[in-house]
Amino acid sequence: MPHDSLLADAPASQRSYTLHGQRITAPSLRPGLHVVSTPIGNLADVTLRALTTLAAADLVVCEDTRVTSRLTNHYGIEASLVAYNDHNAPRVRPQILERLAQGAAVALVSDAGTPMVSDPGYKLVRDAIEEGIAVSSAPGASAALAALTVAGLPTDRFFFEGFLPPKDGARANRLAELKAVPATLVFYESGPRLAGSLAAMATALGDRAATVARELTKAYETVYRGTLVSLATDFAVAEEPRGEIVVVVGPPVEERASADEMEASLSSALDTLSVKDAAAAVAARLGLPRRGVYARAVELAAARRARGP
């Protein structure tokens, strides 16, 4: 039940949620700002801690009350929702801080995923910390991490960029700055801009291994894997994709693996795997374009056959 006023709390008798048909009373929540991650698509991905926090909070601060109410309504949570976004933040943030100073328990959520990853929550958390208010996290889903886990690219070091600048020149300049970053790169993108961004990435970063993940955790989840050139070519002629999109790009070749390391890895993998499987395994582990690794695997396998047993 959205509220325009930040003064109203959800009645204590209503601080509960429904799970698997059972009504569960939420335990009391300590005062402070609670940063709560919410599902990025599949409502079943919500954590029990998120449900209890949202149900017990005096106030739930969200980007769009209409979006968050879908989650709270689904789980029968009668929360006091207040919109906090880029448009009203200067006006609403002082009111939220006042409630926190009075000892309220306030939950902060984004439209989906982990707050403060490409959303306006940072300044609220910063100001709360400066005023000595306790800030805690109820962790959960993140589109960036979900995409990273299915991309098949190196995860030991990654750099989250978020959305690139919309204008071509600024985008090219930013990609030039990112070219030398020795890590896997993670971008957010929209359907209308995807093809252009992939082409710009291929030009600025080179033909690196890459993955495009669309509508993660939702019914139409789709993951495309290839290189920046192949993906840019495919999406240039494909129907414009819909939904939320994450692009994951492998690190620079010189930072990923030397030719000697690739040779040694392929040689070892070919002892137990087929050419195709060995190339796939080595390309994924070292973050190299699969096509080039496969070509070298074919050469090594042919050389082995020529030498005989």
C-alpha positions in Angstrom: 0.0 0.0 0.0 2.0 3.0 -1.3 2.0 6.2 0.9 2.6 9.8 0.0 3.6 10.5 3.6 6.7 9.2 5.3 5.0 9.4 8.7 2.8 6.3 8.5 4.1 2.9 9.5 2.6 -0.5 8.6 0.6 -1.7 11.6 2.4 -4.2 13.7 -0.4 -6.7 13.2 0.2 -6.6 9.5 4.0 -7.3 9.6 4.0 -10.7 8.1 4.3 -12.4 4.7 2.8 -15.4 3.0 5.1 -18.3 1.9 3.8 -21.5 0.4 0.3 -20.7 1.6 1.3 -20.1 5.2 1.2 -16.7 6.9 4.5 -16.0 8.7 5.0 -13.3 11.2 8.2 -11.3 10.6 10.5 -10.8 13.6 11.2 -7.2 14.8 13.7 -5.3 12.8 16.4 -3.2 14.4 16.4 0.5 13.6 18.6 1.7 10.7 18.8 1.5 6.9 18.5 -2.0 5.5 19.7 -2.4 1.9 17.6 -5.2 0.5 18.3 -7.1 -2.8 15.2 -8.2 -4.7 14.7 -10.6 -7.6 15.8 -9.5 -11.1 12.9 -11.3 -12.7 11.9 -14.6 -11.1 10.0 -13.8 -7.9 11.1 -17.2 -6.4 14.6 -15.8 -6.2 13.7 -13.6 -3.2 15.5 -14.5 0.0 13.8 -15.3 3.3 15.7 -12.4 4.9 14.4 -10.0 2.2 10.9 -11.1 2.9 11.2 -10.7 6.7 13.0 -7.3 6.3 10.3 -5.9 3.9 7.5 -7.1 6.1 9.0 -5.8 9.3 10.3 -2.4 8.0 8.5 0.8 9.1 9.1 2.1 5.6 10.2 0.6 2.2 12.0 3.0 0.0 11.9 2.1 -3.7 12.5 3.5 -7.2 8.9 2.9 -8.3 6.2 1.9 -5.9 4.3 0.2 -8.8 7.3 -2.2 -9.5 8.0 -3.0 -5.8 4.3 -3.5 -5.1 4.3 -6.5 -7.5 6.8 -8.2 -5.1 5.1 -7.2 -1.9 1.6 -8.1 -3.2 2.9 -11.5 -4.4 4.0 -12.3 -0.9 1.2 -10.6 1.0 3.3 -7.9 2.5 1.4 -4.8 3.5 4.4 -2.4 3.4 4.5 1.4 3.5 6.1 2.1 0.1 7.7 5.5 -0.7 9.2 6.4 -4.1 12.8 7.5 -4.1 14.4 8.1 -7.5 16.6 10.5 -9.5 13.7 12.9 -9.9 12.6 13.3 -6.3 15.7 12.4 -4.4 16.7 16.0 -3.3 13.2 16.4 -1.7 12.6 12.9 -0.3 16.1 12.0 1.0 15.9 14.5 3.9 12.6 13.1 4.9 13.9 9.5 4.9 16.9 10.6 6.9 14.6 12.2 9.4 12.7 9.0 9.9 15.9 7.1 10.3 17.1 9.6 12.9 13.8 9.0 14.8 14.7 5.4 15.1 12.7 3.9 12.2 13.7 0.7 10.4 13.8 1.6 6.7 14.3 -0.9 3.9 15.9 0.4 0.6 15.2 -1.6 -2.6 15.7 -0.9 -6.3 13.4 -1.9 -9.1 15.2 -5.2 -9.3 18.5 -6.7 -8.1 21.0 -5.2 -5.7 20.5 -1.5 -4.7 23.1 1.0 -5.7 24.2 -1.0 -8.8 23.1 1.6 -11.4 20.4 3.2 -9.2 20.2 6.3 -7.0 20.6 4.7 -3.6 24.2 5.6 -3.1 23.6 9.2 -1.7 21.0 7.9 0.8 23.5 5.3 2.2 26.3 7.9 2.2 24.2 10.4 4.1 23.0 7.8 6.6 26.5 6.7 7.4 27.6 10.3 7.8 24.8 10.8 10.4 25.8 7.7 12.3 22.8 5.6 11.3 23.4 1.9 11.1 23.4 0.5 7.5 23.2 -3.2 6.8 22.8 -5.4 3.7 20.3 -8.2 3.0 22.2 -9.6 -0.1 20.6 -11.4 -3.0 20.2 -11.3 -6.8 22.3 -9.1 -9.1 22.0 -9.1 -12.9 25.7 -8.4 -13.3 26.8 -11.4 -11.2 24.1 -13.6 -12.7 25.5 -12.9 -16.2 29.1 -13.3 -15.1 28.3 -16.8 -13.7 26.9 -18.0 -17.0 29.2 -16.2 -19.4 32.0 -18.8 -19.3 34.6 -16.0 -19.1 37.2 -15.4 -16.4 35.7 -14.4 -13.1 38.8 -13.9 -10.9 38.8 -10.2 -11.8 35.9 -8.3 -13.3 35.1 -4.6 -13.8 31.5 -3.5 -13.7 30.9 -0.5 -16.0 27.2 -0.4 -16.1 25.7 1.7 -19.0 28.0 3.2 -21.5 27.4 6.9 -22.6 24.6 7.1 -25.1 26.4 9.3 -27.7 28.8 7.6 -30.1 31.8 9.9 -29.4 31.6 9.6 -25.6 31.0 5.9 -25.8 34.1 5.4 -28.0 36.2 7.5 -25.6 35.1 5.5 -22.6 35.7 2.1 -24.4 39.2 3.3 -25.2 39.8 3.9 -21.5 38.5 0.5 -20.7 40.6 -1.3 -23.3 43.6 -1.8 -21.0 41.6 -2.9 -17.9 43.1 -6.4 -17.1 39.7 -7.9 -16.2 36.5 -9.2 -17.6 34.2 -6.3 -18.3 30.5 -6.2 -17.4 28.0 -3.8 -19.1 24.3 -3.1 -18.9 22.6 -2.3 -22.2 19.2 -1.8 -23.7 17.7 -3.5 -26.7 17.7 -0.5 -29.0 21.4 0.3 -28.3 22.7 -3.3 -28.2 23.9 -3.7 -31.8 25.6 -0.3 -31.9 27.3 -0.9 -28.6 28.6 -4.4 -29.6 30.0 -2.9 -32.9 31.7 -0.1 -30.9 33.1 -2.6 -28.4 34.5 -4.7 -31.3 36.2 -1.7 -32.8 37.6 -0.4 -29.5 38.4 -3.6 -27.6 39.2 -6.0 -30.4 37.6 -9.4 -31.2 37.4 -10.6 -27.6 35.3 -13.5 -26.3 31.9 -12.1 -25.2 28.5 -13.0 -23.9 25.1 -11.3 -24.2 22.6 -12.3 -21.5 19.0 -11.3 -21.9 16.1 -11.5 -19.5 18.1 -13.5 -16.9 16.0 -15.6 -14.5 12.8 -14.9 -16.5 10.8 -17.2 -18.8 12.5 -15.9 -21.9 16.1 -16.0 -20.6 18.5 -16.2 -23.5 22.3 -16.3 -23.4 24.4 -15.7 -26.6 28.1 -16.6 -26.6 30.7 -15.8 -29.2 33.1 -13.0 -29.9 32.4 -9.2 -30.1 32.7 -9.3 -33.9 30.4 -12.3 -34.3 27.8 -11.0 -31.8 27.9 -7.5 -33.4 27.3 -9.1 -36.8 24.5 -11.2 -35.6 22.6 -8.5 -33.7 23.1 -6.0 -36.5 20.6 -8.0 -38.6 18.5 -9.6 -35.8 15.2 -8.3 -34.5 15.8 -5.8 -31.8 15.9 -7.7 -28.5 13.6 -6.8 -25.7 14.1 -6.8 -21.9 17.1 -6.2 -19.7 20.5 -7.1 -21.2 24.0 -7.7 -19.7 27.1 -7.8 -21.9 30.1 -9.6 -20.6 33.4 -9.2 -22.4 36.6 -11.1 -21.7 39.8 -9.4 -20.7 42.6 -8.3 -23.1 44.3 -11.2 -24.8 47.7 -10.2 -23.6 46.4 -10.2 -20.0 44.5 -13.4 -20.3 47.1 -16.0 -21.5 50.3 -16.2 -23.5 50.5 -18.4 -26.5 52.7 -20.8 -24.6 50.1 -21.1 -21.9 47.4 -21.9 -24.4 49.6 -24.5 -26.1 50.3 -26.2 -22.8 46.7 -26.1 -21.7 45.5 -27.6 -25.0 48.2 -30.3 -24.9 47.1 -31.4 -21.5 43.3 -31.2 -22.4 43.8 -33.3 -25.5 45.1 -36.1 -23.4 41.6 -36.8 -22.2 39.2 -34.7 -24.3 38.1 -34.5 -27.9 39.3 -31.7 -30.0 36.0 -29.8 -29.6 35.7 -30.3 -25.9 39.4 -29.5 -25.3 39.1 -26.2 -27.2 35.9 -25.3 -25.4 37.5 -26.0 -22.0 40.7 -24.1 -22.7 38.9 -21.1 -24.3 36.6 -20.8 -21.3 39.3 -21.1 -18.7 41.7 -18.7 -20.4 39.1 -16.3 -21.8 40.2 -16.7 -25.4 38.0 -16.7 -28.5 36.9 -20.3 -29.1 37.4 -20.2 -32.8 41.1 -19.5 -32.6 41.6 -22.0 -29.8 39.7 -24.7 -31.8 41.9 -24.1 -34.9 45.0 -24.6 -32.9 43.6 -27.7 -31.2 42.9 -29.2 -34.6 46.5 -28.5 -35.6 47.9 -30.1 -32.4 45.6 -33.1 -32.8 46.7 -33.6 -36.4 50.4 -33.4 -35.4 49.8 -36.0 -32.7 48.2 -38.4 -35.2 51.1 -37.8 -37.6 53.6 -38.8 -35.0 51.7 -41.9 -34.2 51.4 -43.8 -30.9 
